[in-house]
Amino acid sequence: MSPPGWIDSLALAYDREIKVYRYLEEQPRAFLVYRSRIIPEDRKILETLFYDPTFQLQQEVILEKGKTLGQGGSLTSSPPMPPEVEIVKYRQNEIILRARPEQESYLVVLDSYHPDWQAFVNGQEEKLLRANYNFRALYLPPGEHLVRIVYRPRDLMIGVTVSALSLGAALALLTYLGWKHKKSAQGETQKG
């Protein structure tokens, strides 16, 4: 089995205990695809990425779960209109994009996937999926969408909540003890 065409665009960048390759073709950070494959096993995802000559990195996405798109047409046929994705804002913990798919699609973002990333489409939370083994994808119906992807680490949020509640309880206790001390001091002043 021959490797997919995108493999030819790799150059060996590091060759010691592990091999690291650099992708030579410029890739957009975010783009739309109209085809998807659902492959729930990591090993099979990697096999498809590296050894399936029918897989086209710019035209389809591999997901562990989600909706299968575009299985009827040829991969060489282009989408009805050039997929349009605009990066409105890009920060370390937040990305805002505008996407205008003409048909059902997946927005693929070439940043590492982690379950603490959350996605919002037009203000509504949507499921962010792991794409092509390491990246992010999000299902989009046809139309114009404002997409916001934010990093909210659950452990940090739990820690902040517990700390805030502890601080609130400590302040309430100090206020109560101060009030009780003041009241007992006033009682002693009135007796004396």
Beta strands, then each sheet from edge to edge (+ up, - down):
strand 1: 10-15
strand 2: 19-23
strand 3: 30-33
strand 4: 35-38
strand 5: 60-63
strand 6: 85-91
strand 7: 94-99
strand 8: 105-109
strand 9: 117-121
strand 10: 124-126
strand 11: 129-131
strand 12: 135-140
strand 13: 145-151
sheet 1: 1+ 2-
sheet 2: 3+ 8- 12+ 11-
sheet 3: 4+ 5+
sheet 4: 6+ 7- 13+ 9- 10+
end
